[in-house]
């Protein structure tokens, strides 16, 4: 009986392989980090988690290469192409020009830029952007409702359009919840300087700020550390960062880059790679939102209000600003 079962099992495997019914794939996908580490507990890590999920589900080969400076981008993109990867993901808005150059040079190689928008992407290149202002609006509302001092803070990694979306969405959410609240805003000029981030946050907390929203990549670890030391609240970014300080991370503005990476691989396998386009993820596409762990520290009545605001953003009744011009029009 055992020999017969083994024989039947082998026959089934044979026919599955012949008809292509197995999920095994010979595809190789790689991601190139910005100059943060892969385990930055933020931007790079969440994209890598999406590729790992795709790797397990579709049985593809997934790998990554870390960059240490912007000068590494082009050589690293070339290296990943030479290694035979079918799709290369470049992480971060600073990767846009290197990706354009690489895509032009290697028209048969497929590329994707996460947090990159391309005016006229070639057929082998796709841009992936997020409506960060939508999740920022929601966490801003939470901050405005929960501040005890009417002083909240924002620390961005760099003064760039991508970070502006976080800032101005946050400002609008804070003011929606609490018109009397003031927002202290500063930029680090870095996504990796943890020490500087810790000191900047420390000064904010000492100046009566009781909640800081950090959009600073890996440097955000320093801001979270400062919140723990001060016994104040901090709002995480990109992924659920509550595990880093469960008593201090009030909520997190989720940026589901893991879903985006997973969906790109899924589309590639299906022969539907969206080259020549820009894909946008917002609340409606489950591309941004607030962390499920928000319920640990945020009262249920506030979360119910946040849900209503989410529905209004999806319907278009509320349009969070993305820059100073849009913010100014709301208050003109």
C-alpha positions in Angstrom: 0.0 0.0 0.0 2.8 2.4 0.9 4.6 1.7 -2.4 1.4 2.3 -4.3 0.8 5.7 -2.5 4.4 6.8 -3.3 3.9 5.8 -6.9 0.7 7.8 -7.2 2.2 10.8 -5.5 5.1 10.8 -8.0 2.7 10.5 -11.0 0.7 13.5 -9.7 3.9 15.6 -9.3 5.0 14.7 -12.8 1.7 15.8 -14.4 1.7 19.0 -12.3 5.2 19.9 -13.6 4.3 19.1 -17.2 1.1 21.2 -17.2 2.7 24.0 -15.3 0.4 23.7 -12.2 3.2 24.2 -9.7 3.8 27.7 -8.3 7.6 27.3 -8.8 9.0 30.2 -10.8 12.5 30.9 -12.1 11.9 34.7 -11.7 14.5 36.8 -9.8 13.5 40.0 -8.2 15.8 42.4 -6.4 15.5 45.7 -4.5 18.1 48.4 -4.1 17.9 50.3 -0.9 18.6 54.0 -0.5 21.5 54.7 1.8 19.6 53.4 4.8 20.1 49.8 6.0 17.7 47.0 5.0 16.6 46.6 8.7 15.9 50.3 9.2 12.5 49.4 10.9 10.9 51.8 8.4 11.1 52.4 4.6 13.5 49.8 3.4 12.4 47.1 5.7 8.7 47.2 4.8 9.4 47.0 1.1 11.7 44.0 1.7 8.9 42.4 3.8 6.6 42.6 0.8 9.2 41.0 -1.5 9.7 38.2 1.1 6.0 37.6 1.1 6.0 37.4 -2.7 9.0 35.1 -2.6 7.3 32.6 -0.3 3.9 32.7 -2.1 5.2 32.5 -5.7 8.5 30.7 -5.0 10.6 33.3 -6.7 14.2 34.3 -5.8 14.3 37.7 -3.9 17.4 39.5 -2.9 18.6 43.0 -2.1 21.6 45.3 -2.3 22.3 48.1 0.1 23.5 51.5 -1.0 25.8 53.6 1.2 25.6 56.9 -0.8 23.8 58.3 -3.8 26.9 57.6 -5.9 26.2 53.9 -5.4 22.8 54.0 -7.1 23.8 53.6 -10.8 26.6 51.1 -10.3 24.3 49.0 -8.0 21.5 49.1 -10.5 23.9 47.9 -13.2 25.1 45.2 -10.9 21.6 43.9 -10.2 20.8 43.9 -13.9 24.0 41.9 -14.7 22.9 39.3 -12.1 19.9 38.5 -14.2 17.1 39.9 -12.1 13.8 40.1 -14.0 12.6 43.1 -11.9 14.6 45.6 -10.0 13.0 47.9 -7.4 14.7 51.2 -6.5 13.7 52.6 -3.1 13.2 56.3 -2.5 12.5 59.5 -4.4 16.3 60.1 -4.9 16.4 57.0 -7.1 14.3 58.6 -9.9 17.1 59.9 -12.1 19.3 56.8 -11.8 16.4 54.6 -12.6 15.5 56.6 -15.7 19.1 56.4 -16.9 19.3 52.6 -16.2 15.9 52.0 -17.9 17.0 53.9 -21.0 20.3 52.0 -21.1 18.7 48.6 -20.5 15.3 48.5 -22.3 14.8 44.8 -21.8 15.3 45.1 -18.0 12.2 45.9 -15.9 12.5 48.5 -13.2 10.2 50.0 -10.6 10.7 53.2 -8.5 9.1 53.2 -5.1 8.2 56.8 -4.1 9.2 57.9 -7.6 7.0 59.6 -10.1 8.1 59.7 -13.8 6.7 62.2 -16.3 7.1 59.8 -19.3 8.1 56.4 -18.0 9.4 53.9 -20.6 7.6 50.6 -21.1 10.2 48.9 -18.8 9.7 51.4 -16.0 6.9 52.0 -13.5 6.6 54.7 -10.8 4.9 53.9 -7.5 3.7 56.7 -5.3 1.5 57.0 -2.2 -1.0 59.5 -0.9 1.0 60.0 2.3 -1.1 63.1 3.0 -4.1 60.9 3.7 -2.6 58.8 6.5 -0.9 61.9 7.8 -4.2 63.7 8.0 -5.6 60.9 10.2 -2.7 60.8 12.6 -2.7 64.6 12.7 -6.3 64.4 13.8 -5.4 61.9 16.6 -2.5 64.2 17.7 -4.8 67.3 17.7 -7.4 65.4 19.8 -4.9 63.9 22.3 -2.5 66.8 23.0 -2.7 68.1 26.5 -0.5 71.2 25.9 -1.8 72.3 22.5 1.8 71.9 21.2 2.6 69.1 18.8 5.6 68.5 16.6 6.7 67.3 13.2 10.2 66.1 12.3 10.9 65.3 8.7 14.0 63.7 7.3 14.5 66.1 4.4 12.7 69.2 3.1 11.4 67.5 -0.1 8.0 67.1 -1.8 7.5 63.6 -0.5 8.0 64.7 3.1 5.8 67.8 2.4 2.9 65.4 1.8 3.3 64.1 5.4 3.7 67.6 6.8 0.8 69.3 5.2 -1.6 66.4 5.6 -0.6 66.3 9.3 -1.1 70.0 9.7 -4.6 69.8 8.2 -5.5 66.9 10.5 -4.3 68.6 13.6 -6.2 71.8 12.8 -9.4 69.8 12.0 -9.3 68.3 15.5 -8.0 71.2 17.4 -7.8 74.8 15.9 -5.9 76.0 19.0 -3.1 73.5 18.6 0.3 74.8 17.3 2.6 72.6 15.2 6.4 72.9 15.7 8.0 71.7 12.4 11.7 70.9 11.7 13.8 69.0 9.2 16.9 66.9 10.0 18.5 67.0 6.5 19.0 63.3 6.9 17.2 60.0 7.0 20.0 58.2 8.9 21.3 60.6 11.7 19.8 59.0 14.8 21.7 61.2 17.2 20.6 64.4 15.6 17.0 63.2 15.5 17.1 62.3 19.2 18.5 65.7 20.2 16.0 67.6 18.0 13.1 65.6 19.5 14.5 66.1 23.0 14.4 69.9 22.6 10.9 69.8 21.2 9.7 67.8 24.2 11.4 70.2 26.6 9.6 73.1 24.9 6.2 71.7 25.9 5.5 69.6 22.8 3.8 66.4 23.9 3.3 64.5 20.6 5.8 64.4 17.6 5.0 62.9 14.2 8.3 61.7 12.7 8.7 61.1 9.0 12.4 60.5 9.1 13.1 57.0 8.0 15.8 55.2 10.0 16.6 58.4 11.9 13.2 58.2 13.5 14.6 55.6 15.9 16.2 58.5 17.7 12.9 60.4 18.0 11.2 57.3 19.4 14.0 57.0 22.0 13.6 60.7 23.0 9.8 60.1 23.5 10.6 57.2 25.8 13.1 59.3 27.8 10.7 62.2 28.1 7.6 60.0 28.8 5.8 61.6 25.8 4.1 60.4 22.7 5.5 59.9 19.2 3.8 58.9 15.9 5.5 56.3 13.8 5.8 56.2 10.0 5.8 53.7 7.1 5.2 50.6 9.2 3.6 49.9 12.6 6.4 51.0 15.0 4.5 50.4 18.2 6.8 47.4 19.0 9.7 49.8 19.5 8.0 51.6 22.4 4.5 50.3 23.1 3.8 52.9 25.8 4.9 55.9 23.6 4.1 55.2 20.0 0.6 56.6 19.9 -0.1 55.5 16.3 1.7 55.1 13.0 1.1 56.5 9.6 1.2 53.3 7.5 2.6 53.3 4.0 1.9 49.9 2.6 5.0 49.6 0.4 5.0 45.9 1.2 1.7 45.6 -0.7 3.0 47.6 -3.6 6.1 45.4 -3.9 4.0 42.2 -3.6 1.6 43.5 -6.3 4.4 44.3 -8.7 5.7 40.8 -8.4 2.2 39.3 -8.8 1.6 41.5 -12.0 5.0 40.5 -13.4 4.2 36.8 -13.0 0.8 37.3 -14.6 2.4 39.1 -17.6 0.8 42.3 -16.6 3.7 44.4 -15.5 2.4 48.1 -15.5 5.4 49.5 -17.3 5.1 53.0 -18.8 2.7 54.1 -16.0 2.7 55.6 -12.5 0.7 53.6 -9.9 -0.8 55.5 -7.0 -1.8 54.0 -3.6 -4.1 55.8 -1.2 -6.7 55.0 1.5 -9.0 53.6 -1.2 -6.4 51.1 -2.4 -5.3 50.1 1.1 -2.0 51.7 0.4 -1.9 54.0 3.4 -3.7 54.2 6.7 -3.1 54.0 10.5 -1.7 51.1 12.4 -4.1 48.5 14.0 -2.2 49.0 17.2 -3.6 52.5 17.5 -6.4 51.1 19.7 -3.8 50.4 22.4 -3.4 54.1 23.3 -6.1 56.0 21.3 -9.6 56.0 22.8 -12.3 54.3 20.8 -14.4 57.4 20.4 -11.5 59.1 18.6 -10.8 56.1 16.4 -14.5 56.1 15.4 -14.1 59.8 14.4 -11.0 58.8 12.4 -13.0 56.1 10.6 -15.6 58.7 9.5 -12.8 61.0 8.3 -11.3 58.1 6.4 -14.6 57.5 4.6 -14.8 61.3 3.8 -11.3 61.3 2.3 -12.1 58.2 0.2 -15.4 59.8 -1.1 -13.5 63.1 -1.9 -15.4 65.2 0.7 -12.1 65.9 2.3 -8.9 66.4 0.3 -5.8 66.7 2.5 -3.2 69.2 1.2 0.2 68.0 -0.2 2.1 71.2 -0.2 2.3 74.8 1.1 0.2 76.2 -1.8 -2.7 73.8 -1.1 -2.4 74.4 2.6 -2.5 78.1 2.1 -5.7 77.9 0.0 -7.4 76.0 2.9 -6.6 78.9 5.2 -6.9 81.9 2.8 
